[in-house]
Amino acid sequence: MNKLRLFLRRIFVENIGIKIVSLLASLVLFYFVREGKQERKNLVLPIELQIPKGVVQTNEIARQVEIAIVGPKAVVDSLTASKLGVVQIDLTPFGIGASTLFLQREMFSGIPSNVSMSSISPSYIAVRLEKEESRLVPITPILKGRVAHGYRIDRYTLSDREMTLIGPTSLVERTDFLETEPIDIAEVTQTVTRRVPIRLPAPSMRISQTDPVAVTVHIVEEIIEQQLEVPVVAASIEGAVIDPKSIEITVRGPLRLVEKLVQGDVYAEPQFDKPPRLGSTHSVGLRLFGLPREVVRIGDLPKVKVHIERVAKPKAAPDAGNGATAP
């Protein structure tokens, strides 16, 4: 037991000052060795432009920048894209027109002084600025497809006939109207209303109203006029000879009905005030039959001549039972 105590005393108690100094020296050496090891890392950071009021950017630029940082491993390992955040670029010092902005270390906040940047890609950004303008511009709906056969577009109405267009002066001045997103009217047979957004001519432009515009497309039946040849018949009057035997009329109505009318569906009959006598001739008016309710006749019907002739009755066939023989 005494030997164990002496052994522990030699280790922890004897020359205690020298041992403490040795421990501290080891810790300092470890720190400098660790800090002296250099680490490299690539980070991709988003870019955000701070554009002055009354000015608009008219060209596309890179929205991200990739940087390579070099420094002590512990420090570099602690740096992340989310920690460094967005690269803010102030365009206030730049005037109207094209400018080139070189990316420098000072623009990247959060990078310690003992960490260097070995590369920045892209190294510069080309920006084109233009004065902003606004004016009222009419809206034109864009229709896609064709309505069903027999129907047509009568008109369209919009909840907003004009909107304020805001953007670069050069683009706003040559924009005569704004278009909606396409409205599908293929095979429709009745009025439709759709809420659709507005198409912008360029990414650098915007409109004062962000809500979609309500477009109502009024669909009506297509009405046509067509000539028909109509027969004149007097089936109920025996011996009637009619002159002319047919007439031409003009009808007006929905295309879907008029185009289906064929000869024989529509006919005219003579109208007599009293029953005609045998051998008499009459100039009488006509009455039209067979027209659908939605189809109307245009103009008056002509008169026709009707002559009542004697109708020869067929001879009776000889009776075979009476013994008569053919001559």
C-alpha positions in Angstrom: 0.0 0.0 0.0 2.9 2.4 0.9 4.5 1.6 -2.5 1.3 2.6 -4.3 1.1 5.9 -2.4 4.7 6.7 -3.2 4.1 5.9 -6.9 1.1 8.2 -7.1 2.9 11.0 -5.2 5.8 10.8 -7.7 3.3 11.1 -10.6 1.0 13.9 -9.4 2.9 15.8 -6.7 6.6 15.8 -7.4 7.7 18.5 -9.8 4.1 19.8 -10.0 5.2 23.2 -11.5 7.0 21.6 -14.4 4.1 19.3 -15.1 1.6 22.2 -15.2 3.8 24.1 -17.6 4.1 21.0 -19.9 0.3 20.6 -20.0 -0.3 24.2 -20.9 2.4 24.0 -23.6 0.7 21.0 -25.1 -2.7 22.7 -25.2 -1.2 25.8 -26.9 0.6 23.6 -29.4 -2.6 21.7 -30.2 -4.5 24.9 -30.7 -2.0 26.4 -33.1 -1.6 23.1 -35.0 -5.4 22.9 -35.4 -5.8 26.6 -36.3 -2.9 26.4 -38.7 -4.6 23.8 -40.9 -6.3 25.6 -43.8 -9.8 24.5 -45.2 -11.4 25.5 -48.5 -15.2 25.6 -49.1 -17.5 26.7 -51.9 -20.8 28.4 -51.0 -23.6 29.6 -53.3 -25.4 32.7 -52.1 -28.5 34.4 -53.5 -28.2 38.0 -54.9 -30.8 40.7 -54.3 -30.7 44.0 -56.1 -31.8 47.2 -54.3 -33.3 49.3 -57.1 -34.0 53.0 -56.5 -37.6 54.2 -56.7 -38.7 55.4 -60.2 -36.2 53.1 -61.9 -36.6 49.6 -63.3 -34.1 46.9 -64.3 -34.6 45.8 -67.9 -32.1 42.9 -68.3 -31.7 39.5 -66.7 -28.8 38.9 -64.4 -27.4 36.0 -62.4 -29.5 35.5 -59.2 -26.8 33.6 -57.4 -23.1 34.0 -56.8 -20.6 31.2 -55.9 -17.7 32.0 -53.7 -14.7 30.0 -52.5 -13.5 30.7 -49.0 -10.2 29.6 -47.4 -9.3 29.8 -43.7 -8.9 27.9 -40.5 -10.8 24.6 -40.6 -12.9 25.3 -37.5 -13.9 28.8 -38.8 -14.6 27.7 -42.4 -16.7 24.7 -41.2 -18.9 27.0 -39.2 -19.7 29.2 -42.2 -22.8 28.2 -44.2 -24.9 29.8 -47.0 -27.8 30.4 -44.6 -25.5 32.0 -42.1 -24.0 34.4 -44.6 -27.4 35.2 -46.0 -28.4 37.2 -49.1 -25.9 39.4 -51.0 -27.4 42.9 -51.1 -26.4 45.0 -54.0 -27.3 48.7 -53.9 -27.9 50.2 -57.4 -28.6 53.7 -56.1 -25.2 55.0 -57.2 -25.8 53.9 -60.8 -27.6 56.1 -63.3 -29.9 55.3 -66.2 -28.4 53.1 -68.8 -26.0 50.1 -68.8 -23.5 49.7 -65.9 -21.0 47.0 -64.8 -20.7 46.1 -61.1 -17.7 44.2 -60.0 -18.4 41.9 -57.0 -15.9 42.5 -54.1 -15.3 41.0 -50.6 -16.9 44.1 -48.9 -20.3 43.1 -50.3 -20.3 39.8 -48.4 -21.1 40.3 -44.8 -20.4 37.8 -42.1 -17.1 36.5 -43.3 -14.4 36.8 -40.6 -11.1 38.7 -41.2 -9.1 35.5 -40.9 -11.0 33.9 -43.8 -10.0 34.9 -47.4 -12.0 34.6 -50.6 -10.1 32.9 -53.4 -12.8 33.3 -56.1 -16.1 34.9 -56.9 -18.2 33.7 -59.8 -19.6 35.6 -61.6 -17.0 38.3 -60.8 -19.2 41.1 -62.2 -22.8 41.9 -63.0 -24.0 43.9 -66.0 -27.1 45.9 -65.2 -29.3 48.0 -67.4 -31.6 50.6 -65.7 -34.4 52.6 -67.3 -36.8 55.2 -66.1 -40.2 53.8 -65.0 -43.4 55.0 -66.6 -47.1 54.1 -66.1 -50.2 54.6 -68.3 -53.7 53.2 -68.9 -53.8 50.4 -71.5 -56.9 48.6 -72.9 -57.4 44.9 -72.3 -58.1 42.4 -75.1 -59.4 38.9 -74.2 -57.7 36.0 -76.0 -60.2 33.2 -77.1 -59.1 29.7 -77.9 -61.2 27.2 -79.9 -64.4 27.5 -81.8 -67.9 27.6 -80.5 -70.3 24.7 -81.4 -71.7 24.6 -84.9 -74.7 26.8 -85.3 -73.5 29.3 -82.6 -71.4 32.5 -82.7 -69.8 35.0 -80.4 -72.1 38.0 -80.1 -69.8 40.2 -77.9 -67.6 40.1 -74.8 -67.6 42.2 -71.7 -64.8 42.7 -69.1 -64.9 43.6 -65.4 -61.9 46.0 -66.2 -61.6 47.4 -69.7 -58.3 49.1 -68.9 -55.4 48.6 -66.4 -52.4 50.7 -65.4 -49.3 49.3 -66.9 -46.0 50.0 -65.1 -42.6 49.4 -66.5 -39.6 50.7 -68.6 -40.5 53.8 -70.6 -39.4 52.2 -73.9 -41.7 49.2 -73.4 -44.7 51.0 -72.0 -44.8 53.5 -74.8 -45.0 50.8 -77.5 -47.6 48.6 -75.7 -51.0 49.4 -77.2 -53.0 46.7 -75.3 -52.7 43.9 -72.8 -53.9 40.3 -73.5 -55.5 37.9 -71.1 -54.5 34.3 -70.7 -56.4 32.2 -73.3 -60.1 31.4 -72.6 -61.3 28.1 -73.9 -64.6 28.4 -75.8 -64.4 25.2 -77.8 -67.8 23.7 -78.5 -69.7 25.9 -76.1 -73.3 26.7 -76.7 -74.1 29.3 -74.1 -72.6 32.4 -72.5 -69.5 31.7 -70.3 -67.7 33.8 -67.7 -64.0 33.2 -66.8 -61.6 34.9 -64.4 -58.2 35.0 -66.1 -54.9 36.7 -65.3 -53.2 39.3 -67.6 -50.2 38.4 -69.7 -47.3 40.8 -69.2 -45.2 41.7 -72.3 -41.9 41.5 -70.4 -40.7 40.4 -66.9 -39.7 44.0 -66.1 -43.4 45.1 -66.4 -46.3 44.9 -63.9 -49.9 46.1 -63.6 -51.5 48.0 -60.8 -54.2 45.4 -60.2 -53.1 41.9 -59.3 -56.6 40.3 -59.3 -57.7 38.4 -62.4 -60.1 40.1 -64.8 -63.6 38.7 -65.3 -64.4 38.1 -69.0 -67.9 37.2 -70.1 -68.2 35.8 -73.7 -71.8 36.1 -74.9 -72.7 33.2 -77.2 -75.9 33.3 -79.3 -77.4 31.1 -82.0 -76.3 31.9 -85.5 -79.3 33.1 -87.5 -79.4 32.7 -91.3 -81.7 33.3 -94.2 -82.3 30.7 -96.9 -84.4 30.2 -100.0 -86.6 27.1 -100.2 -88.6 25.6 -103.0 -91.9 24.6 -101.6 -94.5 22.3 -103.3 -98.1 23.5 -103.6 -100.6 20.7 -102.9 -104.4 20.4 -102.7 -104.8 16.8 -101.6 -108.2 17.4 -100.2 -109.7 18.9 -103.4 -110.4 16.3 -106.1 -109.5 17.4 -109.6 -107.5 20.4 -108.6 -104.9 21.5 -111.2 -102.5 24.0 -109.6 -100.3 26.5 -111.5 -97.5 26.9 -110.5 -96.9 23.5 -108.7 -94.2 25.0 -106.5 -93.1 28.4 -105.1 -89.9 29.8 -103.7 -89.9 31.3 -100.2 -87.2 32.9 -98.0 -87.0 31.8 -94.4 -85.0 33.1 -91.4 -84.1 31.2 -88.3 -81.4 29.3 -86.3 -78.8 27.6 -88.5 -79.3 24.3 -86.7 -82.9 24.2 -87.9 -82.8 25.9 -91.3 -80.0 23.7 -92.6 -82.1 20.6 -91.8 -85.1 21.7 -93.8 -85.5 19.6 -97.0 -88.0 19.7 -99.8 -91.2 18.0 -98.6 -90.9 19.0 -95.0 -92.5 22.3 -95.8 -95.4 22.6 -98.2 -98.2 25.1 -99.2 -101.9 24.5 -99.6 -104.5 26.7 -101.5 -107.0 28.5 -99.3 -110.6 28.6 -100.6 -113.4 30.8 -99.1 -116.0 28.1 -100.1 -115.8 24.7 -101.8 -114.9 25.1 -105.5 -117.3 24.0 -108.2 -116.4 21.6 -111.0 -115.0 23.4 -114.0 -114.2 26.6 -112.0 -110.9 28.5 -112.0 -109.7 30.4 -108.9 -106.8 32.7 -108.0 -106.3 31.9 -104.3 -103.8 32.6 -101.5 -101.6 29.9 -99.9 -101.0 28.7 -96.3 -97.6 27.3 -95.3 -97.2 24.1 -93.3 -94.2 22.4 -91.7 -92.0 25.3 -90.6 -90.5 24.9 -87.1 -91.7 27.5 -84.6 -88.3 29.3 -84.4 -88.2 29.7 -88.3 -90.1 32.5 -89.9 -91.1 33.3 -93.4 -89.9 36.5 -94.9 -92.3 38.3 -97.3 -95.8 37.4 -98.5 -96.8 34.2 -100.2 -97.9 34.5 -103.8 -101.3 33.5 -105.2 -101.7 30.5 -107.5 -104.3 29.5 -110.0 -106.4 26.4 -109.3 -108.7 24.9 -111.9 -111.1 22.2 -110.9 -111.4 19.5 -113.6 -113.7 16.5 -113.8 -111.9 13.4 -112.7 -112.6 10.4 -114.9 -113.6 7.5 -112.8 -112.0 4.1 -113.7 -114.3 1.7 -115.5 -115.5 -1.2 -113.5 -113.9 -4.5 -114.4 -116.2 -7.0 -116.2 -117.9 -9.5 -114.1 -116.6 -13.0 -115.0 -119.8 -14.6 -113.7 -122.2 -13.1 -116.3 -120.6 -14.9 -119.3 -119.5 -11.7 -121.0 -116.5 -12.0 -123.3 -114.0 -9.5 -124.3 -114.5 -7.9 -127.7 
